[in-house]
């Protein structure tokens, strides 16, 4: 169960690009209906279109050339396709070995949060216990889907366990604008690290007030989806003054686009972290490698690979609150 309702399965498309030496670059395209700007039903036709378009261009052989080509041909609104194409081309120039960026996967060691999925209160409490037993020191809770007083009770119990546990909240826009500050004031009693998207996006005046007056630091997630140009991105950060950005390459325009968000955030002293978008291990691998390029000690949201019963076999492991790679780089096959 997610904040968008029950999602018993996840539909993804894989891009395969080959070269004359037989190397294969893999990319993943995985939008979510009602959240991504692209509709899942349009993806197949869009991929056929880009197959023809990219065939007319010389294949790029550097990261910079890949980003420039994708930037010039695919609008940011088709975010998941940009992500998939960047990833496939980067994989190809790396020899088709799931090495998307120039980093050693065996040295990747990223702190991650333990995500508690939406459900009834007893289910959420059981998940919290499980995450703590697994060694997570940062717990992320979805709020706004259940009775608020009951959610407060869950958070109070979690805080009573330890003063050192980092508690993050994600409202997915669930709080009413006329009640949000009151709810944030009640939540602030429990030393909350941050709350993502307390109100629905695209309400700039209301969000500016929330960011200014909230007693809990505000993190933007959905707020970033419809902000594509560099000028509008800078204005959003300068005008609304968020405390954190939560960045998802599949949702926020691909790797090059997220790099721009990071640059703008750091210029304006806004902290950030990277979160997956429920990609398979193919996409998660690329995001983990991208994240490792930055010296960022925030807890990232990259522990979602284990939610699937039929995920692609990979060396990625979530252990004791960290994302690491096994020394034996075993990857499962994908049937095309």
N, C-alpha and C positions, 0 to 999 in steps of 0.2 A: 504494500500500500504506500503510495506517495502522496504528496500534497495535492497532486492533480487528480487524485482518485486511484482506483485499483488499476494496476498495470501488470497483468499476469505474464506478459511476454514483451519482448523488445525487438522491433524490426530494424535491421541495419543492412546497408549495402556496402560491398567491398569493391574498391577500384583496383584493378591490376594493370600495371604498366611494365612492359618488357623492353629490353634492349637487345642489340645484336649478339651480345655475349651470353644471353639466356638469363640474365639477372631479372628478378621480379620485384617491383616496388608495390607495396600494399598500402592502400588508404581506406579509411572507414568513414562512411557517411551515415549519420545517425540522428536525424531530427526527432523532436517530440511534438506531436500535434498539440495545438492550443498553447504552445510556449515558443517553439521555434517560429521564425518568420516564414520558412518554407513549409508547405504541407507535405506529409509523407507520400501522399498519392501522386505528387508531381515529380518525385525524385528520379524515377526511372527515365522519364522523358527528358528531364534536364541533363542527366548523365549522357544520354544519347546525343543531345545537342553539343555538349562539351567534348565528347569524343571526336566529333567532326571538326569543331573549332580548333582544338589543340593539335589535330593532325596537320593543320595548315601552318603550324609554327615549329621552328627549330627547337628541339628539346633542350632545356637549360641544363647546365652542368655545374652550377654553384647554388648555394643557398640563396644568395642575393638575387641571382637571375630567376630562380623559381618564384620567390616572393614578388618580384617585379612582374613576371608573366601572369601569375594568378591575379595579382592586384589589377592588372590592366584588362583582364578578360572576364572576371567573375565579380559581380557586385557584392558588397558586404552583406546585403540582405540575404544572399544565398550562402549563409555562414557555414552550414555543415558541409556543403560541397567544397567551399574554399579549404576547409580543414582537411577533407579527404584528399583533395588534389595536392595540396602542399605536402601532406604526409606521404603520399605515394611517390611523388617525385623526389622527396628527400630520401626516402628509403632506397629508391633506385640508384641515386648517385652514391649512396653508402654501400652499394654492392648487394642490395636486397637481403640484408641479414638482420632486419628489424632494428638496425642502428640508424635512428632517424636524425640524431644530432651527434656532434663530435664530442661524445662523452663516453666514459666507461661504465656500462650498466652495472657491473659488479661493485662499483664504488658508490652507487646511488643509495642514499640512506636518508629518507625524507620523513619528518614528523607528520603524522596525519591525525585527524580527528576521528572519533568513533561516532558514526551516524546512527541515531535512534529513529527508526521508521515510525510513521504515523500509525496509530491504532488506539485501542482503548487504553485506559490508564494502567491496568495491570500488565498489559503487553509491553507498554513503554517502560515500566519499572523493571520488568524481567530483562529487557534489552540493556538497560543501564547496568544492571548487575553483571550481565554477560560481558559488556564492554570493559568494565572495570576489572573483572577477573582476567580479561585478555591483556591487560596492561595499558589500556588507553588512559592518558592523562588529560585529554581534551574531549569533551562530550558535546556533540551537537544535537539539539532537540528541536523538532518542529513544534511550533506553537500556533494557536489560532484555529486548529481543526476540532478541538474538543472544548468542553466547558472550561472557561478561563480559571475559575477557582480551583478546579481539579488539576489543571496544568501547574498552577502556582504551588500546589501541594507536592507535586512530583519534583519540581525544582528545589523546593525547600528541603525535601528529603535528600536530594543529591548533594546540596550544599552542606548539609549536616554531616555527611560522610567525611568530607575533608574541605579545609579552606584552600587547599592547593589545586584542586581540580579546576581546569579551565572549562567554563560553561559558555557555549555559544548557542544562540537561538536563531531560528529562521521562521519568520511569520508568513513568507510568501505573499505579502500584501493583504493579510487577513484582517488586520485591525481597522476599525472605522476611524476616519480622520478626526472625528469629533471626540473620540475616546482614547486615541492612541497615547497621548502624553500621560494620561491617568494610569493606563496599563503599564507603560514603561516605568513610571514612578514606583509602582508596586513591585515590578520585576527587579528594579535596581537594588532592592534590599538584599539580594542574594549574590552580589558581586559578579555580575554578568560581564563577560568579556566583550560581547557585541551582539547585536541583533540584525539579521539580514531582512531587508525589505519589509519594514513594519506596516507600510501602507501600499496600496496599489501604485505602480509606476505611472509616469506621465502626469503627475500633479506637482509641478515644480514649486509653486508657492507654498503648498502644504508641506512638501518634503523639506524645503528650506527651513521652515519653522521647526519641524521635527528634529532635523540635524542640529539646529541651534539650541533647542531647549531640552532635548532628551537627556536624561540622566544615565543613559546607556549609550555607548558608541554605536553609530549607525553604519551598516555595511550595505553597499549597493550591489544588487545582482540583476534582477529583471529590469532595473532602472537603466541598465547599460544597453539593452537589446536594440533599441531603436535609435541609438546615437552613433552615427557612422562617421561623419566627417571629423577631421582633427580639430577644427574650430569649435564645433558643438561639443566635442568631448572636453576640451579645455574649459569651455564656458560652464559645463555641468559641474566640473570639479571646483571651479572658482566660485560659482554662484551658490551651489547647494552645500558645498563643504562637507562631503561625507568623510567619515573617519577611516573607512576601509572600502576596498573594491574586491569583489569576489569574481574571479575571472575564469571563464569556461571557453576554451578554444573552439569547441564545436558550436557554441551558442553566440560567441562574441566576435565572430569574423575570422577565425583561424589563427594560426601562430603569429603571423606578421601583425595582424590587427591587435592581438593581445599584447605583443611587444610594445606597440604604440601606447596602449593603455598603461602599461607598466612605466614607461618613460614619463608619461604625463603625471602619473601618481607620484613618482619619486621626485619630480621637479617641485611638486606642491606638497611634499611631506605627507602624502596619504599612504597608509600601509595597504598591503594587498596579500591575497593568497590565491592559489590555483585550486579549482575544484573540477572533478570529472562530471560528465553529463550522462552517466550510466552507459558509457561506451563498453564494448567488449575489451578483452585484454589486448587486442590489437591497437585500438585507440588509446587505451590507458597507458600502454608502453610508450607511445609517442609523447603523451602529456607528461609522464613522469620524467622522461629524458629532457624535455623542454624545461620543466620546473627546476631540474637539477643544474641548469645553466646559471641560475641566479643564486646569490647568497642571501637567501630569505629564510629566516628561522621561524616564521609563522607555521602553525599547524595547517596543512593542506587537506583538501577533501578528496583524497585519492584512494580510499579504502573500499570502493564499491564493486570491485571485480569479483568478489566472492558471493554476490547476491544471486548469480545465475547458476542454474543446474547444468547447463550445457555450454559454459564458456570455453573459449579456445585455450588449450593447454599452453601454459607459458611459465617462464621462470619468475614471474612477479609474485611477491609474497607480502601480505600484511601481517606483521608479527610484532607483538608488544608495543602497539601504537606507532609503528614505523613501517614505511614501504621500502622493501629491499628486493634484490634479485638473488635467486639461487645461483651458485657457481656453475652448475650444469645448465647451459642455455638450451633447454628442451622446448621446442615449439610444436604445437599441433598443426595439422594441415587444414586448409580451407578448401572445400569442394566448390569448383566453379563450373 
